[in-house]
């Protein structure tokens, strides 16, 4: 049956229909794109291979990923706000009105007035 799988779509369909019956990974699925699925399936089934140490490792990695994601989002937000304020200051120096600057930068008129 596995030898009749002609393309990636067939492989994925076969996997989803038969994953719960598999005791080992067939060599036809020994590709990186399928490895995450098998790893996740092991974790979801809490097999004997899934130890408390592995759980802690996955939890730790997820915490790190979340921290990095949060830090990047905060850094981008801060950089964007600083760029908006700098642009607004430059436009103020050019003599534009607070309403025009608000339209150009996305800042509120109140924020722009505070920059004066």
DRENGU-46120 format. One record per atom (N, C-alpha, C): residue number from 1; residue in one letter; x, y, z; atom name. Coordinates in Angstrom, 2 decimals. Layout:
% residues N
NUM | a | X | Y | Z | CA
...
This chain:
% residues 116
1 | x | 0.82 | -1.19 | 0.00 | N
1 | x | 0.00 | 0.00 | 0.00 | CA
1 | x | 0.87 | 1.26 | 0.00 | C
2 | x | 1.90 | 1.30 | 0.84 | N
2 | x | 2.76 | 2.48 | 0.92 | CA
2 | x | 3.48 | 2.76 | -0.39 | C
3 | x | 3.83 | 1.73 | -1.10 | N
3 | x | 4.54 | 1.94 | -2.37 | CA
3 | x | 3.65 | 2.59 | -3.43 | C
4 | x | 2.33 | 2.59 | -3.21 | N
4 | x | 1.39 | 3.19 | -4.17 | CA
4 | x | 1.16 | 4.68 | -3.93 | C
5 | x | 1.80 | 5.24 | -2.92 | N
5 | x | 1.62 | 6.67 | -2.63 | CA
5 | x | 2.43 | 7.46 | -3.66 | C
6 | x | 1.72 | 8.20 | -4.50 | N
6 | x | 2.39 | 8.83 | -5.63 | CA
6 | x | 2.96 | 10.22 | -5.34 | C
7 | x | 2.34 | 10.94 | -4.41 | N
7 | x | 2.83 | 12.29 | -4.15 | CA
7 | x | 2.67 | 12.63 | -2.67 | C
8 | x | 3.08 | 13.83 | -2.33 | N
8 | x | 3.05 | 14.28 | -0.94 | CA
8 | x | 1.62 | 14.30 | -0.38 | C
9 | x | 0.68 | 14.69 | -1.20 | N
9 | x | -0.72 | 14.73 | -0.78 | CA
9 | x | -1.21 | 13.34 | -0.38 | C
10 | x | -0.84 | 12.34 | -1.16 | N
10 | x | -1.21 | 10.96 | -0.83 | CA
10 | x | -0.59 | 10.53 | 0.49 | C
11 | x | 0.66 | 10.93 | 0.70 | N
11 | x | 1.34 | 10.56 | 1.95 | CA
11 | x | 0.63 | 11.17 | 3.16 | C
12 | x | 0.28 | 12.46 | 3.06 | N
12 | x | -0.40 | 13.11 | 4.18 | CA
12 | x | -1.74 | 12.46 | 4.44 | C
13 | x | -2.48 | 12.15 | 3.40 | N
13 | x | -3.78 | 11.49 | 3.57 | CA
13 | x | -3.60 | 10.14 | 4.24 | C
14 | x | -2.63 | 9.38 | 3.78 | N
14 | x | -2.35 | 8.08 | 4.38 | CA
14 | x | -2.00 | 8.22 | 5.86 | C
15 | x | -1.15 | 9.19 | 6.16 | N
15 | x | -0.73 | 9.40 | 7.55 | CA
15 | x | -1.92 | 9.71 | 8.45 | C
16 | x | -2.76 | 10.65 | 8.05 | N
16 | x | -3.89 | 11.03 | 8.89 | CA
16 | x | -4.88 | 9.89 | 9.08 | C
17 | x | -4.98 | 9.03 | 8.08 | N
17 | x | -5.91 | 7.89 | 8.21 | CA
17 | x | -5.32 | 6.74 | 9.00 | C
18 | x | -4.00 | 6.65 | 9.07 | N
18 | x | -3.37 | 5.46 | 9.67 | CA
18 | x | -2.43 | 5.73 | 10.83 | C
19 | x | -2.24 | 6.96 | 11.20 | N
19 | x | -1.25 | 7.31 | 12.22 | CA
19 | x | -1.49 | 6.57 | 13.53 | C
20 | x | -2.73 | 6.46 | 13.94 | N
20 | x | -3.02 | 5.82 | 15.23 | CA
20 | x | -2.70 | 4.32 | 15.23 | C
21 | x | -2.56 | 3.73 | 14.05 | N
21 | x | -2.27 | 2.30 | 13.94 | CA
21 | x | -0.77 | 2.01 | 13.81 | C
22 | x | 0.02 | 3.04 | 13.63 | N
22 | x | 1.45 | 2.84 | 13.39 | CA
22 | x | 2.22 | 2.67 | 14.69 | C
23 | x | 3.12 | 1.69 | 14.69 | N
23 | x | 4.01 | 1.48 | 15.84 | CA
23 | x | 5.39 | 2.05 | 15.59 | C
24 | x | 5.71 | 2.26 | 14.33 | N
24 | x | 6.99 | 2.84 | 13.97 | CA
24 | x | 6.81 | 3.69 | 12.72 | C
25 | x | 7.80 | 4.49 | 12.44 | N
25 | x | 7.73 | 5.39 | 11.29 | CA
25 | x | 8.20 | 4.63 | 10.05 | C
26 | x | 7.31 | 4.48 | 9.06 | N
26 | x | 7.74 | 3.82 | 7.82 | CA
26 | x | 8.81 | 4.65 | 7.12 | C
27 | x | 9.73 | 4.00 | 6.44 | N
27 | x | 10.82 | 4.73 | 5.81 | CA
27 | x | 10.34 | 5.66 | 4.70 | C
28 | x | 9.14 | 5.44 | 4.16 | N
28 | x | 8.59 | 6.35 | 3.16 | CA
28 | x | 8.31 | 7.74 | 3.74 | C
29 | x | 8.27 | 7.81 | 5.07 | N
29 | x | 7.98 | 9.08 | 5.74 | CA
29 | x | 9.18 | 9.62 | 6.49 | C
30 | x | 10.35 | 9.16 | 6.10 | N
30 | x | 11.57 | 9.61 | 6.76 | CA
30 | x | 12.07 | 10.91 | 6.11 | C
31 | x | 11.18 | 11.90 | 6.09 | N
31 | x | 11.50 | 13.21 | 5.54 | CA
31 | x | 11.22 | 14.24 | 6.62 | C
32 | x | 11.96 | 15.33 | 6.60 | N
32 | x | 11.82 | 16.35 | 7.64 | CA
32 | x | 10.39 | 16.85 | 7.80 | C
33 | x | 9.68 | 16.98 | 6.70 | N
33 | x | 8.33 | 17.53 | 6.76 | CA
33 | x | 7.38 | 16.67 | 7.57 | C
34 | x | 7.68 | 15.39 | 7.72 | N
34 | x | 6.81 | 14.50 | 8.47 | CA
34 | x | 7.27 | 14.30 | 9.92 | C
35 | x | 8.51 | 14.67 | 10.22 | N
35 | x | 9.06 | 14.41 | 11.54 | CA
35 | x | 8.31 | 15.15 | 12.66 | C
36 | x | 7.92 | 16.40 | 12.42 | N
36 | x | 7.17 | 17.15 | 13.43 | CA
36 | x | 5.85 | 16.46 | 13.76 | C
37 | x | 5.20 | 15.91 | 12.74 | N
37 | x | 3.94 | 15.22 | 12.97 | CA
37 | x | 4.15 | 14.02 | 13.88 | C
38 | x | 5.18 | 13.23 | 13.62 | N
38 | x | 5.43 | 12.06 | 14.45 | CA
38 | x | 5.82 | 12.45 | 15.88 | C
39 | x | 6.61 | 13.50 | 16.00 | N
39 | x | 6.98 | 13.98 | 17.33 | CA
39 | x | 5.75 | 14.44 | 18.11 | C
40 | x | 4.91 | 15.21 | 17.45 | N
40 | x | 3.69 | 15.70 | 18.10 | CA
40 | x | 2.76 | 14.55 | 18.45 | C
41 | x | 2.66 | 13.58 | 17.58 | N
41 | x | 1.79 | 12.42 | 17.85 | CA
41 | x | 2.28 | 11.65 | 19.07 | C
42 | x | 3.60 | 11.52 | 19.20 | N
42 | x | 4.14 | 10.84 | 20.39 | CA
42 | x | 3.78 | 11.59 | 21.66 | C
43 | x | 3.92 | 12.90 | 21.62 | N
43 | x | 3.61 | 13.71 | 22.79 | CA
43 | x | 2.13 | 13.64 | 23.11 | C
44 | x | 1.29 | 13.75 | 22.10 | N
44 | x | -0.16 | 13.74 | 22.31 | CA
44 | x | -0.63 | 12.42 | 22.89 | C
45 | x | 0.02 | 11.34 | 22.51 | N
45 | x | -0.36 | 10.02 | 23.03 | CA
45 | x | 0.32 | 9.69 | 24.35 | C
46 | x | 1.25 | 10.53 | 24.79 | N
46 | x | 1.99 | 10.30 | 26.01 | CA
46 | x | 2.53 | 8.87 | 26.08 | C
47 | x | 3.23 | 8.49 | 25.04 | N
47 | x | 3.80 | 7.16 | 24.98 | CA
47 | x | 4.91 | 7.03 | 26.02 | C
48 | x | 5.40 | 5.84 | 26.19 | N
48 | x | 6.46 | 5.60 | 27.15 | CA
48 | x | 7.71 | 6.39 | 26.79 | C
49 | x | 7.85 | 6.71 | 25.51 | N
49 | x | 9.01 | 7.47 | 25.07 | CA
49 | x | 8.96 | 8.92 | 25.54 | C
50 | x | 7.78 | 9.38 | 25.93 | N
50 | x | 7.60 | 10.77 | 26.35 | CA
50 | x | 7.82 | 10.85 | 27.85 | C
51 | x | 9.01 | 11.21 | 28.24 | N
51 | x | 9.37 | 11.23 | 29.66 | CA
51 | x | 9.09 | 12.60 | 30.27 | C
52 | x | 9.13 | 12.64 | 31.57 | N
52 | x | 8.95 | 13.92 | 32.27 | CA
52 | x | 10.06 | 14.89 | 31.89 | C
53 | x | 11.24 | 14.38 | 31.67 | N
53 | x | 12.36 | 15.23 | 31.25 | CA
53 | x | 12.08 | 15.85 | 29.88 | C
54 | x | 11.52 | 15.08 | 28.96 | N
54 | x | 11.18 | 15.61 | 27.65 | CA
54 | x | 10.08 | 16.66 | 27.78 | C
55 | x | 9.09 | 16.39 | 28.63 | N
55 | x | 8.01 | 17.36 | 28.84 | CA
55 | x | 8.58 | 18.67 | 29.35 | C
56 | x | 9.48 | 18.58 | 30.32 | N
56 | x | 10.10 | 19.80 | 30.85 | CA
56 | x | 10.89 | 20.52 | 29.77 | C
57 | x | 11.57 | 19.76 | 28.94 | N
57 | x | 12.35 | 20.36 | 27.85 | CA
57 | x | 11.44 | 21.08 | 26.87 | C
58 | x | 10.33 | 20.45 | 26.48 | N
58 | x | 9.38 | 21.09 | 25.56 | CA
58 | x | 8.76 | 22.32 | 26.21 | C
59 | x | 8.39 | 22.23 | 27.48 | N
59 | x | 7.81 | 23.37 | 28.19 | CA
59 | x | 8.81 | 24.53 | 28.25 | C
60 | x | 10.05 | 24.21 | 28.55 | N
60 | x | 11.10 | 25.22 | 28.63 | CA
60 | x | 11.28 | 25.89 | 27.27 | C
61 | x | 11.34 | 25.08 | 26.20 | N
61 | x | 11.51 | 25.63 | 24.86 | CA
61 | x | 10.32 | 26.51 | 24.48 | C
62 | x | 9.12 | 26.09 | 24.84 | N
62 | x | 7.93 | 26.91 | 24.56 | CA
62 | x | 7.98 | 28.23 | 25.32 | C
63 | x | 8.45 | 28.20 | 26.55 | N
63 | x | 8.59 | 29.43 | 27.33 | CA
63 | x | 9.60 | 30.37 | 26.67 | C
64 | x | 10.71 | 29.82 | 26.24 | N
64 | x | 11.73 | 30.63 | 25.55 | CA
64 | x | 11.16 | 31.22 | 24.26 | C
65 | x | 10.47 | 30.41 | 23.49 | N
65 | x | 9.88 | 30.90 | 22.24 | CA
65 | x | 8.89 | 32.03 | 22.51 | C
66 | x | 8.08 | 31.87 | 23.55 | N
66 | x | 7.11 | 32.90 | 23.90 | CA
66 | x | 7.82 | 34.19 | 24.33 | C
67 | x | 8.87 | 34.03 | 25.14 | N
67 | x | 9.61 | 35.21 | 25.61 | CA
67 | x | 10.25 | 35.95 | 24.44 | C
68 | x | 10.83 | 35.23 | 23.52 | N
68 | x | 11.45 | 35.86 | 22.35 | CA
68 | x | 10.38 | 36.56 | 21.51 | C
69 | x | 9.28 | 35.87 | 21.27 | N
69 | x | 8.19 | 36.45 | 20.48 | CA
69 | x | 7.66 | 37.73 | 21.12 | C
70 | x | 7.47 | 37.70 | 22.43 | N
70 | x | 6.98 | 38.86 | 23.15 | CA
70 | x | 7.98 | 40.00 | 23.11 | C
71 | x | 9.25 | 39.68 | 23.28 | N
71 | x | 10.30 | 40.70 | 23.24 | CA
71 | x | 10.39 | 41.34 | 21.86 | C
72 | x | 10.29 | 40.54 | 20.83 | N
72 | x | 10.36 | 41.08 | 19.46 | CA
72 | x | 9.17 | 41.99 | 19.21 | C
73 | x | 7.98 | 41.56 | 19.61 | N
73 | x | 6.78 | 42.39 | 19.43 | CA
73 | x | 6.93 | 43.72 | 20.16 | C
74 | x | 7.44 | 43.68 | 21.38 | N
74 | x | 7.62 | 44.91 | 22.16 | CA
74 | x | 8.66 | 45.81 | 21.51 | C
75 | x | 9.75 | 45.23 | 21.02 | N
75 | x | 10.79 | 46.02 | 20.37 | CA
75 | x | 10.27 | 46.68 | 19.10 | C
76 | x | 9.51 | 45.94 | 18.33 | N
76 | x | 8.94 | 46.50 | 17.09 | CA
76 | x | 7.97 | 47.63 | 17.43 | C
77 | x | 7.15 | 47.43 | 18.46 | N
77 | x | 6.19 | 48.46 | 18.86 | CA
77 | x | 6.93 | 49.73 | 19.30 | C
78 | x | 7.95 | 49.57 | 20.12 | N
78 | x | 8.73 | 50.71 | 20.61 | CA
78 | x | 9.41 | 51.43 | 19.45 | C
79 | x | 10.01 | 50.68 | 18.55 | N
79 | x | 10.69 | 51.29 | 17.41 | CA
79 | x | 9.70 | 52.04 | 16.52 | C
80 | x | 8.53 | 51.46 | 16.33 | N
80 | x | 7.49 | 52.11 | 15.51 | CA
80 | x | 7.03 | 53.40 | 16.16 | C
81 | x | 6.80 | 53.36 | 17.47 | N
81 | x | 6.36 | 54.56 | 18.17 | CA
81 | x | 7.41 | 55.66 | 18.11 | C
82 | x | 8.68 | 55.27 | 18.29 | N
82 | x | 9.76 | 56.26 | 18.21 | CA
82 | x | 9.85 | 56.86 | 16.83 | C
83 | x | 9.69 | 56.03 | 15.79 | N
83 | x | 9.76 | 56.52 | 14.42 | CA
83 | x | 8.59 | 57.47 | 14.14 | C
84 | x | 7.40 | 57.12 | 14.65 | N
84 | x | 6.25 | 58.00 | 14.46 | CA
84 | x | 6.48 | 59.36 | 15.12 | C
85 | x | 7.02 | 59.34 | 16.32 | N
85 | x | 7.27 | 60.59 | 17.05 | CA
85 | x | 8.35 | 61.43 | 16.34 | C
86 | x | 9.39 | 60.78 | 15.87 | N
86 | x | 10.44 | 61.50 | 15.16 | CA
86 | x | 9.91 | 62.11 | 13.87 | C
87 | x | 9.11 | 61.35 | 13.16 | N
87 | x | 8.49 | 61.88 | 11.94 | CA
87 | x | 7.59 | 63.06 | 12.27 | C
88 | x | 6.81 | 62.92 | 13.33 | N
88 | x | 5.91 | 64.01 | 13.73 | CA
88 | x | 6.70 | 65.26 | 14.09 | C
89 | x | 7.81 | 65.11 | 14.82 | N
89 | x | 8.65 | 66.26 | 15.16 | CA
89 | x | 9.18 | 66.95 | 13.91 | C
90 | x | 9.63 | 66.14 | 12.95 | N
90 | x | 10.14 | 66.71 | 11.71 | CA
90 | x | 9.04 | 67.45 | 10.94 | C
91 | x | 7.85 | 66.90 | 10.93 | N
91 | x | 6.74 | 67.54 | 10.23 | CA
91 | x | 6.31 | 68.82 | 10.95 | C
92 | x | 6.40 | 68.82 | 12.28 | N
92 | x | 6.12 | 70.05 | 13.04 | CA
92 | x | 7.11 | 71.15 | 12.65 | C
93 | x | 8.37 | 70.78 | 12.53 | N
93 | x | 9.40 | 71.75 | 12.14 | CA
93 | x | 9.14 | 72.31 | 10.75 | C
94 | x | 8.49 | 71.49 | 9.91 | N
94 | x | 8.18 | 71.93 | 8.55 | CA
94 | x | 6.93 | 72.81 | 8.51 | C
95 | x | 6.25 | 72.91 | 9.65 | N
95 | x | 5.09 | 73.80 | 9.73 | CA
95 | x | 3.75 | 73.15 | 9.44 | C
96 | x | 3.68 | 71.83 | 9.37 | N
96 | x | 2.40 | 71.18 | 9.15 | CA
96 | x | 1.54 | 71.27 | 10.40 | C
97 | x | 0.24 | 71.19 | 10.22 | N
97 | x | -0.68 | 71.26 | 11.36 | CA
97 | x | -0.73 | 69.91 | 12.06 | C
98 | x | -1.22 | 69.93 | 13.29 | N
98 | x | -1.36 | 68.68 | 14.06 | CA
98 | x | -2.29 | 67.70 | 13.35 | C
99 | x | -3.33 | 68.21 | 12.71 | N
99 | x | -4.27 | 67.35 | 11.98 | CA
99 | x | -3.58 | 66.68 | 10.80 | C
100 | x | -2.76 | 67.43 | 10.06 | N
100 | x | -2.05 | 66.86 | 8.92 | CA
100 | x | -1.04 | 65.81 | 9.38 | C
101 | x | -0.36 | 66.10 | 10.47 | N
101 | x | 0.64 | 65.17 | 11.00 | CA
101 | x | -0.03 | 63.91 | 11.52 | C
102 | x | -1.17 | 64.08 | 12.17 | N
102 | x | -1.92 | 62.92 | 12.67 | CA
102 | x | -2.30 | 62.01 | 11.51 | C
103 | x | -2.75 | 62.61 | 10.43 | N
103 | x | -3.13 | 61.83 | 9.25 | CA
103 | x | -1.92 | 61.10 | 8.66 | C
104 | x | -0.77 | 61.74 | 8.67 | N
104 | x | 0.43 | 61.17 | 8.08 | CA
104 | x | 1.07 | 60.09 | 8.95 | C
105 | x | 1.01 | 60.25 | 10.28 | N
105 | x | 1.74 | 59.36 | 11.17 | CA
105 | x | 0.90 | 58.32 | 11.89 | C
106 | x | -0.40 | 58.58 | 12.00 | N
106 | x | -1.25 | 57.67 | 12.77 | CA
106 | x | -1.30 | 58.02 | 14.24 | C
107 | x | -0.55 | 59.05 | 14.65 | N
107 | x | -0.61 | 59.53 | 16.03 | CA
107 | x | -1.87 | 60.38 | 16.19 | C
108 | x | -2.33 | 60.53 | 17.42 | N
108 | x | -3.47 | 61.42 | 17.66 | CA
108 | x | -2.97 | 62.86 | 17.70 | C
109 | x | -3.89 | 63.79 | 17.49 | N
109 | x | -3.52 | 65.21 | 17.55 | CA
109 | x | -3.00 | 65.56 | 18.93 | C
110 | x | -3.58 | 64.95 | 19.97 | N
110 | x | -3.13 | 65.22 | 21.34 | CA
110 | x | -1.68 | 64.80 | 21.53 | C
111 | x | -1.33 | 63.63 | 20.98 | N
111 | x | 0.06 | 63.16 | 21.08 | CA
111 | x | 1.01 | 64.13 | 20.36 | C
112 | x | 0.57 | 64.63 | 19.23 | N
112 | x | 1.42 | 65.53 | 18.45 | CA
112 | x | 1.60 | 66.86 | 19.18 | C
113 | x | 0.53 | 67.37 | 19.79 | N
113 | x | 0.62 | 68.61 | 20.53 | CA
113 | x | 1.60 | 68.46 | 21.69 | C
114 | x | 1.63 | 67.29 | 22.33 | N
114 | x | 2.57 | 67.04 | 23.44 | CA
114 | x | 4.03 | 67.05 | 22.96 | C
115 | x | 4.25 | 66.76 | 21.68 | N
115 | x | 5.61 | 66.74 | 21.15 | CA
115 | x | 6.17 | 68.13 | 20.91 | C
116 | x | 5.31 | 69.14 | 20.84 | N
116 | x | 5.76 | 70.52 | 20.56 | CA
116 | x | 6.68 | 71.04 | 21.63 | C
